[in-house]
Amino acid sequence: MNATAAVATASVTTFAATNIDDIVLLTLFFARRVPTRNIVAGQYLGFLAIILLSCAGLLATLAIPHPWTRALGLVPLALGLKHLVLLFRPHGTEATQPDRQSLISIALVTLSNGADNVAVYIPFFSVNRQHIFLILTSYASLVALWCIIGKWLGNHPMILNAVNRAGTILVPFVFIALGVRILLFR
């Protein structure tokens, strides 16, 4: 296998391994009928921040201190707690309902869930510096694929019915669990 094919294969593998949990989040966002443009733009914005952090780590050849990556768990934890509080408030307008995720909140959840990405990408980028354009192009394409899969799953009748029945209650707990996982296990 030539070097380009090996790097392309490794790019797909590192992306899939570090972003498999994003499929769950994307599926929830799509099933809750968050506008597609918010989901896709938020996912790309959050992933861009992950890439920039990884490149900064590569350029500085310093790893991000482990305690700092744990602090990223505060973002989904705070969003989850906010949504939990909103569950018990009377719903006045559409804009206050928990399924109206903004582009920025989606980007922040993506970023906060990306500490493992940064930890993997810094050494991967370092070893494959000469192929960084191929890696980043692959990743950009794979973010789109992840969004397509998330949208398909979020529109699948069985998943859609389950999310419609339990989604409003499920979303805060998914965010809280993600936040706690990041805080405790990064």
N, C-alpha and C positions, 0 to 999 in steps of 0.2 A: 504494500500500500504506500503510495507516495505521501509526502509530507502534507500537502494541501488536503488530501482526502482524510488523512489522520486527524488533522486539526478540525476539519469540518465535522467529522464524527464525534470528536471530543467536545466540540462546541454544543452539538445537539445533546450529548450526554450530560454535560455540566449544567446546561439550561434546564433540562427536564428534571434532573435530580434536585436542583435548588428551587424549582418553581412549581413542583407538583401540588403543593398546598394552595397555590394561587388559583388552581382550577376550582376548588371549593368556593373560594371567595367570589370569583368571577361568576360562577353558576348562581350563587345567591343574589348577586347584584342584578344579573339579567332576569332571574326569575321574579324578582321584586319590581321589575319594570323600571329600573333606573334607566334614564335615557342612554342609549348606546354610545352617543358621543362623549358623555361624561365617563362612562366605564372605560372606553378605549383610550381617550385622552388621559384620564387619570392613571391607567395602567402604564402607558408610555411615559408619562411624567415621573411617576414613582420609579419605574425601571431606569429611566435616564439618570435619576439621582443615585441609584445603586451603581450604575456604570461609572458616573463621575467620581463617586467615593472610591470605587475600585481602582480607577485610573490614578486618582490622587495617591492612593496607597501604593500603587505600582511606582509612580514617580518618586515618591518619598521613600520607597522601600521600607516602609514601616507598617506594621499591622495596626489596625484600629484596636485600642485597648478593650479587652473583653468586657469590663464593666460598662463601657459606653454603649456597646451593642445591646446590652440588656436593657438600658434605659429606653431604647426604641420601643419596647413593649408597652410603655405608658400610653402611646398613641392609640393603638386599638383598644386597650383597656379603658381609656377615657371615652372613646367613641361608644364602646359597648355599654358603659355605665350611663352615658347620656341617653342612649336608645332605651335602656331599661327604665330610666326615669320617665321618658316620654310614653312608655307603655301605660303608665298609670295616670297620665294627664288626659283630660278630655281633648279630643282631636278637633281643633277649630278649623284650621286651613290645611290645604294639601301640602304646603311648604313645611309644616311642622311634623309631618308624619315621618316615621323612621325609615321608610323605603326611599326617601328622596335624598340620596347620597350626592354630595357635590363632587366635582372633579377633584378638588383639593383633598377632600377627605379620602377619596379612593387612592389618590397618589400617596398620601401619608400612610395609609394602611399597607400599600404595596411596599413603600420604603421601609416601614417598621418591620415588615415580614421578611426583609431582604438581608438581614445580618449574616445569615448563612451564605447568601450569594456573595457578599463582599469577601467573606473569609475564604471562599473557594476561588473567586475570580482573581484576586490579587496574585496568588502564585501561578494560576493558569495563564494570566496575561503575561506574567514575568517570563515564564518558560517559552511562551509563544509570541513574544514581542513582534517578530517579523511578520506574523499573520494576524495582527490585531484588527485590521480592516475586515478580514474574512470572519473573524469571531464576532465582531460587532454587527456586521451585516446579517450573520446567521441569527444572532440574538434578536435583532429587530424583526426579522421574519417570524421567528418563533413566538414573540409577543403577540403578533397578529394571529398566528395559529391558535395560541392559548385563548385569545378573545373569541375566536370562531368556535372553538370547542366549548368554552363557557357559555356562549350564546345558545349553541345547540342543546347543551344539557339544560340550560335555564328555560328553554322552550319545549323540552321533551315533556309530553303530557303527564307521565307518572311523576317526574320531578317537579313540574309546575304545580300539579295538584297538591303534592306534599308541602311545597313551599307556601302555596296559597293558604293551606290549612294551618301550618305551623310557622311560617316564615317570619311574621311580625314578632313572634315570641323567640324564634330561633336566632335571628340576627344578633341581638344584644349578647346572647350567650356564646355565639361563635366568636365575636370580637373580644369578649372578656376572656374566653379560653385561649385565644391566640395571644392576647396581651400577657396573660399569666405564663403561658408556655415560653414566650420570649424572655420575660423577666427572670424565670427560674432556670431555664435550661440552655441559655446561650452562653 
